[in-house]
Amino acid sequence: MRKPKRNLRFRPSVKLSDTHRSRLRSWRDRLLLQENLNFLVTNRLPRLLATRLMGRFSRIRNRYVVKASLAAWRLFTDLDLSDARHSRFGSLHECFTRELRPGSRPIEAAGDVLVSPCDGIIGEAGEVRGLGVFQAKGFPYSLADLFGSAAAAAPFEDGCYVTLRLTSDMYHRFHAPDDATVEHVTYISGDTWNVNPIALRRVERLFCRNERAVLRMRLRAGYPVALVAVAAILVASIRLHFLDVLLHLRWNGPNEIPCDHPVGRGQELGWFEHGSTIIMFAPRGFKLCPGIATGCRVRMGQRLLQVPPKSADCQGTTTRA
């Protein structure tokens, strides 16, 4: 007698109990804390090739591939899509670059602060010493190297900075910290080192080596502010709404792009393809808001930097109206 055929329908998700999910996360965390293994796995592979392959894979429009990928992604991160604007995604790329439901990120209204341009974990933050800052303790780098020239970095000498790291499971779009005009974009192609804390403690001048876009803007009150979007492994594409190009590893230029694009506080500027780092710079006189310190998690729209009083001396600025 012929045996009945088995049901071979694809089951994209497996229901895990809270106990099993907790055990998987515990195993994941122990694995990620093995510093040598973490650095080896995330950096000692062909980074540029892996990044390009990931870009192609993420755009595959197949529901089974998407469901299986999201299930695997959840095993290694705390991916939470509860605040996503859409509940279904045609590709992994659509999930990476997802929009949020309206109202899910309230924007701080106080006029004496700049808000966080993105969700992120605070890395190094504080005062710029001359034109020098730190990516990690004992690992300094120069703003001139990061921005591409000393002239571009000059307005932020002795200023203030905050490093915001976006993990792969976070919301990947970034926004304007205040009412401003984007005046210039400098795109610098480069490597794709991982930007996690382990790599930042091992690779000197990492931010100055990786692909990045420097957005220089002028606040309505006259202060210069810069956002440096640093790409990383698997994340070497940056989309800016006000430029009709996708900045990526094969972009041949021009790398100096003059702009005159007004934006409002909280307005979306662009996104990463996966997740990386935003470094925000302000001139002398700006300070970190209370509670902003290394290791803190912030959301886009929360207060981040305090604007100096009208009488303060801010290099290269006019007084705040």
TARA-V369401 format. One record per backbone hydrogen bond with DSSP energy under -0.5 kcal/mol. CO is the residue of the C=O (numbers start at 1). NH is the residue of the N-H. Records with the same first field share a line. If there is no record, write none. Layout:
CO = NH  NH
//
This chain:
6 = 8
10 = 12
14 = 16
17 = 21
18 = 22
19 = 23
20 = 24
21 = 25
22 = 26
23 = 27
24 = 28
25 = 29
26 = 30
27 = 31
28 = 32
29 = 33
31 = 34
33 = 35
34 = 38
35 = 39
36 = 40
37 = 41
38 = 42
39 = 43  44
40 = 44
45 = 47
46 = 50
47 = 51
48 = 52
49 = 53
50 = 54
51 = 55
52 = 56
53 = 57
54 = 58
55 = 59
56 = 59
57 = 60
58 = 93
60 = 62
62 = 66
63 = 67
64 = 68
65 = 69
66 = 70
67 = 71
68 = 72
69 = 73
70 = 74
71 = 75
72 = 75  76
73 = 76  77
81 = 84
83 = 101
91 = 95
92 = 96
93 = 97
95 = 98
96 = 172
99 = 85
101 = 104
106 = 108
110 = 113
112 = 307
114 = 304  305
116 = 301
117 = 175
120 = 298
121 = 165
122 = 295
124 = 163
126 = 161
128 = 130
129 = 131  132
130 = 158
131 = 143
132 = 129
133 = 141
136 = 139
139 = 135  136
141 = 133
142 = 146
143 = 147
144 = 148
149 = 153
150 = 154
153 = 156
154 = 157
156 = 159
159 = 128
160 = 282
161 = 126
162 = 164  280
163 = 123  165
164 = 166  278
165 = 121  167
167 = 170
169 = 80
172 = 272
174 = 269  270
176 = 266
177 = 115
179 = 220
180 = 263
181 = 183  218
182 = 261
183 = 259
184 = 216
185 = 187  257
186 = 188  214
188 = 212
191 = 211
196 = 200
197 = 201
199 = 202  203
202 = 204
203 = 206
205 = 209
206 = 209  210
209 = 191
211 = 231
212 = 188
213 = 215  229
214 = 186  216
215 = 217  227
216 = 183  184
217 = 219  225
218 = 181
219 = 222
223 = 219
224 = 283
225 = 217
226 = 281
227 = 215  229
228 = 230  279
229 = 213  231
230 = 277
232 = 235
235 = 237
236 = 249
237 = 273
238 = 240  247
239 = 271
240 = 243
243 = 245
245 = 240  247
246 = 248
247 = 238
248 = 251
255 = 187  257
256 = 258
257 = 185
260 = 262
261 = 182
263 = 180
264 = 267
267 = 176
269 = 241
270 = 174
271 = 239
276 = 166
277 = 230
278 = 164  280
279 = 228
280 = 162
281 = 226
282 = 160
283 = 286
287 = 306
289 = 292
291 = 293
293 = 296
296 = 122
298 = 120
299 = 302
301 = 108
302 = 116
304 = 289
305 = 114
306 = 287
309 = 312
312 = 314
313 = 315
314 = 317
//
